[in-house]
Amino acid sequence: MRKVPLGESLRIIAQGSLNWLSQRPLVVSFEVTNSCTCYCRHCDHGGPKDTSRDLKPAEYKKYMEVLRPCVVQISGGEPLMRQDLTDVVRNIKSDSGLPFIILVSNWSHMTVERYLELRRAGVDEFCVSLDFPDERHDDFRGLPGLYEHLSSIMPKVAALGYDDVVLNNCITAANVGEIDAVADKAAEWGVNINYSAYSPRRTGCRDYFLNSEAQLSTLDRGLQKLKERMNSSNWITNTESTLNATREYFYRGGAPSCKAGLRWLVVTNDGALQPCSMQFKRYGLHEQARMVREFTMNNKCDQCYVSIRSYLDKTFPQLLRENVSEFFSFKSRAKNGCPAPSNI
């Protein structure tokens, strides 16, 4: 995985340190639409929705001015359904290069041309869902032909050399036996991979949680294989501590001490602040401090260990140490730049 060059690294570290001390969020997830092209089995979004109340691109500037996160996730629903997504990105990105922007998408609407356009607008990382290393992905996502599309576009984008695509595999009871095979698929396509954990809170269904000793044993074998591969490669982007915490989440049946609303929060498509996408207590733009007092300090929910939490659910020294060593670079962009794209 491409590391963030020196200038951006220092700005992210500085802003993140300031936010930690001032109890502002490190990461904000903008759910730019509720509409989606998929009907995923493990998700409470799905299908077309009313978009009339979606924030306009220019409105995102005021959220950035107030919240000032160092990292932003742009998600949905399916964000690529917005034809003005490039303008949304431009209004989130500042002249300083902050925030680091991660686009979370199923890529059903992605083309090489749109990928390049979004990169130029300011997307730093493209996070793409992949549940299975074959056409079973279509069945789980409720969208025929999606896997074939990913199989076609992923190698083309990887060939451009920017190294900024990360597959996300959400571990469920249905795919826990595919952990290593999905890593193989990422390597075959020339992209990176990250693992996260299924949350039963999203749909209320525990069928996809790891509920048996056999499933947990399969998880152990898969995670151990990943750790062995991480010693000789860098396309698996999880840290070992995150994989260990993911294992503990499944074994315990939950993960207490969630800091949603403080370390990270969600901005809904119509502009409300929520602690996370699965807690629907809504606050106004200037009410994050009240969210922390009312929700975060009294939060007893332990029903998720999603990717955004797994990266931030650590002490500040550990968070800083792991991110500096794994994701940030002390080389300048001139020495650490990406190759120019070739024609496809």
C-alpha positions in Angstrom: 0.0 0.0 0.0 1.3 3.4 -1.0 2.4 5.4 2.0 1.3 9.0 2.6 4.2 11.4 1.7 5.9 13.6 4.2 3.9 16.8 3.9 0.6 15.1 4.2 1.8 12.9 6.9 2.9 15.7 9.1 -0.4 17.6 8.6 -2.5 14.6 9.4 -0.5 13.9 12.6 -0.7 17.5 13.6 -4.5 17.8 13.0 -5.1 14.4 14.6 -3.1 15.3 17.7 -5.0 18.6 18.1 -8.4 16.9 17.6 -7.5 14.2 20.2 -6.7 16.8 22.8 -9.7 19.0 22.0 -12.1 16.1 21.9 -13.1 16.6 18.2 -13.4 13.6 15.9 -10.4 12.2 14.1 -12.6 10.7 11.4 -15.9 11.9 10.0 -18.0 9.6 7.8 -20.2 11.5 5.3 -23.1 9.3 4.2 -23.7 11.3 1.0 -26.8 9.3 0.0 -29.0 6.6 1.3 -29.6 5.1 -2.2 -27.7 2.0 -3.2 -27.3 -0.2 -6.2 -27.1 -3.3 -4.0 -29.4 -5.2 -1.5 -26.6 -6.6 0.8 -27.6 -9.3 3.2 -25.7 -7.7 6.1 -26.7 -4.1 5.6 -29.7 -1.9 6.5 -29.3 0.2 3.4 -30.4 -1.1 0.0 -32.0 -0.1 -3.2 -33.1 3.4 -4.4 -34.2 6.0 -1.9 -35.4 9.6 -1.9 -32.4 11.8 -2.6 -34.2 15.2 -2.4 -32.8 16.0 1.0 -29.2 15.0 0.2 -26.7 17.8 1.1 -25.6 19.8 -1.8 -21.8 19.8 -2.6 -21.1 23.3 -1.3 -22.8 22.5 2.1 -20.0 20.1 3.0 -17.6 23.0 3.4 -19.3 24.3 6.5 -19.1 20.8 8.1 -15.4 20.7 7.4 -14.9 24.1 8.9 -16.7 23.1 12.2 -15.6 19.5 12.6 -12.1 19.7 11.1 -11.4 15.9 10.9 -8.0 14.8 9.6 -9.6 11.8 7.8 -13.0 11.7 6.0 -14.9 8.6 4.7 -17.3 9.2 1.9 -19.9 6.5 1.9 -23.6 5.8 1.5 -25.7 3.9 0.4 -23.6 3.9 -2.8 -21.8 7.3 -3.2 -21.1 6.7 -6.9 -24.9 7.1 -7.5 -24.4 10.8 -7.0 -23.5 12.4 -10.4 -22.1 15.4 -8.4 -19.8 13.2 -6.3 -16.6 14.9 -7.7 -17.9 18.3 -6.6 -18.6 16.8 -3.1 -15.0 15.7 -2.9 -13.7 19.1 -4.0 -15.7 20.8 -1.3 -14.4 18.5 1.4 -10.7 18.7 0.4 -8.8 21.8 1.5 -5.9 23.5 -0.2 -3.6 22.1 2.5 -4.3 18.5 1.2 -6.4 17.6 4.3 -8.4 15.7 5.0 -7.2 12.3 3.8 -10.3 11.1 1.9 -11.4 7.5 1.7 -14.2 6.6 -0.7 -16.2 3.6 0.5 -18.1 2.0 -2.4 -19.2 -1.2 -4.0 -17.8 0.0 -7.4 -20.8 -1.0 -9.4 -20.8 2.4 -11.1 -17.0 2.8 -11.3 -15.1 3.3 -14.5 -11.4 4.0 -15.1 -12.3 7.5 -16.2 -14.3 8.2 -13.1 -11.6 6.7 -10.9 -9.1 9.2 -12.4 -11.5 12.1 -12.0 -12.1 11.3 -8.4 -8.4 11.0 -7.7 -7.8 14.4 -9.2 -10.6 15.9 -7.1 -8.9 14.6 -3.9 -9.8 11.0 -3.1 -6.7 9.4 -1.5 -8.0 5.9 -1.0 -10.7 3.8 -2.7 -12.2 1.2 -0.3 -14.2 -1.5 -2.3 -16.3 -4.2 -0.7 -15.6 -7.8 -1.6 -17.3 -10.6 0.3 -16.3 -13.6 -1.8 -13.5 -14.3 -4.3 -16.0 -15.4 -7.0 -19.6 -14.9 -8.2 -21.0 -15.6 -4.7 -20.2 -12.0 -4.1 -23.2 -11.1 -6.4 -25.6 -13.2 -4.4 -24.5 -11.7 -1.1 -24.7 -8.2 -2.5 -28.0 -8.7 -4.4 -26.5 -7.4 -7.7 -25.9 -9.9 -10.6 -22.7 -9.1 -12.6 -21.0 -7.1 -9.9 -18.1 -9.6 -9.4 -17.5 -9.8 -13.2 -17.3 -6.0 -13.3 -14.8 -5.9 -10.4 -12.8 -8.6 -12.1 -12.5 -6.4 -15.2 -11.9 -3.0 -13.7 -9.6 -3.9 -10.8 -6.6 -5.0 -12.8 -7.0 -2.0 -15.1 -7.0 0.5 -12.3 -4.1 -1.4 -10.5 -2.1 -1.1 -13.7 -2.1 2.7 -13.4 0.3 2.3 -10.5 -1.3 4.6 -7.9 -1.7 1.7 -5.4 -4.6 3.4 -3.7 -7.4 0.7 -3.9 -8.2 -1.4 -0.8 -10.7 -4.2 -0.9 -12.7 -4.5 2.3 -13.8 -8.0 3.4 -16.4 -7.9 6.1 -16.0 -11.2 8.0 -19.3 -13.1 8.4 -20.4 -16.6 9.2 -21.0 -17.0 5.5 -17.5 -16.1 4.3 -15.2 -16.8 7.3 -13.7 -19.8 5.4 -12.7 -17.5 2.5 -10.3 -15.1 4.4 -7.2 -16.4 2.7 -8.8 -16.8 -0.7 -10.0 -13.2 -0.7 -6.4 -12.2 0.0 -5.3 -14.2 -3.0 -7.8 -12.4 -5.1 -6.5 -9.0 -4.0 -3.0 -10.1 -4.9 -4.2 -11.4 -8.3 -5.9 -8.1 -9.1 -2.9 -6.1 -7.8 -4.7 -4.2 -5.1 -4.7 -4.2 -1.3 -7.1 -5.7 1.2 -8.4 -4.9 4.7 -10.6 -7.0 7.0 -13.4 -5.9 9.2 -16.1 -7.6 11.3 -19.8 -8.1 10.8 -22.1 -6.2 13.1 -25.4 -7.7 14.1 -26.7 -4.3 15.2 -27.1 -3.1 11.6 -29.9 -5.5 10.7 -30.7 -7.2 14.0 -29.7 -10.5 12.5 -27.1 -12.7 14.3 -27.1 -15.4 11.7 -24.0 -13.9 10.1 -22.1 -13.5 13.4 -19.7 -16.2 14.2 -21.8 -18.3 16.5 -20.1 -21.7 16.7 -16.8 -23.2 17.8 -16.2 -24.4 14.3 -16.6 -20.9 12.9 -14.3 -19.5 15.5 -11.7 -22.2 14.7 -12.0 -21.3 11.0 -11.5 -17.6 11.9 -8.3 -18.5 13.9 -6.8 -20.4 11.0 -7.6 -17.6 8.6 -6.2 -14.8 10.8 -3.1 -16.8 11.5 -2.5 -17.3 7.7 -2.9 -13.5 7.2 -0.3 -12.7 9.9 2.1 -15.1 8.3 1.6 -13.4 4.9 1.9 -9.9 6.4 5.5 -10.7 7.3 6.5 -10.8 3.7 4.0 -8.5 2.0 2.3 -5.1 2.4 -0.9 -5.5 0.5 -2.8 -6.7 3.7 -3.4 -3.3 5.4 -4.6 -4.4 8.8 -2.2 -4.2 11.7 -1.7 -7.3 13.8 -3.3 -5.6 16.8 -6.4 -4.9 14.8 -6.7 -8.5 13.7 -6.2 -9.7 17.3 -9.0 -7.3 18.4 -11.3 -8.5 15.7 -10.7 -12.1 16.9 -11.5 -11.0 20.5 -14.7 -9.3 19.3 -16.1 -12.5 17.8 -15.0 -14.6 20.8 -16.5 -12.3 23.3 -19.6 -11.6 21.3 -19.1 -7.9 21.3 -16.6 -5.1 22.0 -17.3 -2.7 24.9 -16.0 0.9 25.5 -17.0 2.3 22.1 -15.9 5.9 21.5 -18.4 6.7 18.7 -19.3 10.4 18.7 -15.9 11.3 20.1 -13.2 9.7 18.0 -15.4 9.4 15.0 -19.0 10.3 13.9 -21.3 10.1 11.0 -22.9 13.0 9.0 -26.1 11.7 7.5 -27.2 12.4 3.9 -29.5 15.3 5.2 -26.8 16.8 7.4 -27.5 15.5 10.9 -24.6 14.3 13.2 -24.9 10.8 14.5 -22.5 8.9 16.8 -22.3 6.1 14.2 -24.4 4.7 11.3 -26.1 2.3 13.7 -27.0 4.8 16.5 -29.8 7.1 15.4 -29.6 9.8 18.0 -29.4 13.0 15.9 -27.6 16.2 16.7 -27.0 19.5 14.9 -23.8 20.6 13.3 -22.6 22.5 16.3 -23.6 19.9 18.9 -20.8 17.4 18.8 -19.7 18.3 22.4 -23.3 17.6 23.5 -23.2 14.3 21.7 -20.1 13.4 23.6 -21.7 14.3 26.9 -25.1 12.7 26.3 -24.1 9.7 24.2 -20.4 8.8 24.2 -20.0 9.0 28.0 -23.0 6.8 28.6 -22.7 4.4 25.6 -23.1 0.8 26.5 -23.3 -0.6 23.0 -20.8 -3.3 22.2 -22.4 -4.7 19.0 -19.8 -3.7 16.3 -16.2 -3.7 15.5 -16.4 -2.1 12.1 -13.4 -0.9 10.2 -13.5 2.8 11.3 -13.7 1.7 14.9 -11.0 -0.9 14.6 -8.4 1.7 13.5 -9.3 4.2 16.2 -10.2 2.0 19.2 -6.6 2.4 20.6 -4.6 4.6 22.9 -3.2 7.7 21.3 0.4 6.5 21.5 -0.5 3.2 19.9 -2.6 4.9 17.2 0.2 7.3 16.4 2.9 4.6 16.4 1.0 2.2 14.2 -0.1 4.8 11.7 3.4 6.4 11.4 5.0 3.0 10.8 2.3 1.5 8.6 0.7 4.3 6.6 2.8 7.5 6.8 6.1 8.1 5.1 8.9 10.5 5.9 9.8 10.7 2.2 8.8 13.7 0.1 6.3 13.2 -2.7 9.1 13.8 -5.2 10.8 10.7 -3.9 7.7 8.7 -3.1 5.4 9.7 -6.0 3.3 7.5 -8.1 4.2 6.6 -11.7 2.3 8.4 -14.4 -0.7 6.5 -15.7 -0.5 4.6 -18.9 -3.3 4.6 -21.5 -5.8 1.8 -21.3 
